[in-house]
Amino acid sequence: MSIRTRTTVTELLNYFGRCPRCGYPASARVAQHQYSDGTSEREIIATCGLPCGWSGPVPMRSMTGLHA
């Protein structure tokens, strides 16, 4: 069994998704998890910009491509 040893969270400045509950723009952060067996995983979590309370994992949505 692998144990999570470190998590680094970084704000995504080019995320342009919307809240699935109310449709208001959402902000997102990427959490990079490191495990004791040397593996890692990346998770994108968005949060509604209004106080509707929604937060959850989402796919990446950016306005520009990698080479823009």
Long-range contacts (C-beta under 8 A, 24 or more apart in sequence): 2-35, 2-36, 2-37, 2-39, 3-35, 3-36, 4-33, 4-34, 4-35, 4-36, 5-34, 5-35, 5-36, 6-33, 6-34, 7-31, 7-32, 7-33, 7-34, 8-32, 8-34, 12-44, 12-60, 14-62, 14-63, 14-64, 15-44, 15-46, 15-60, 15-61, 15-62, 16-61, 16-62, 16-63, 17-46, 17-58, 17-61, 19-46, 19-48, 19-49, 19-50, 19-52, 19-54, 20-54, 20-56, 21-48, 21-52, 21-54, 22-48, 22-50, 22-52, 22-54, 24-48, 24-49, 24-50, 24-52, 25-49, 26-54, 26-58, 28-58, 28-60
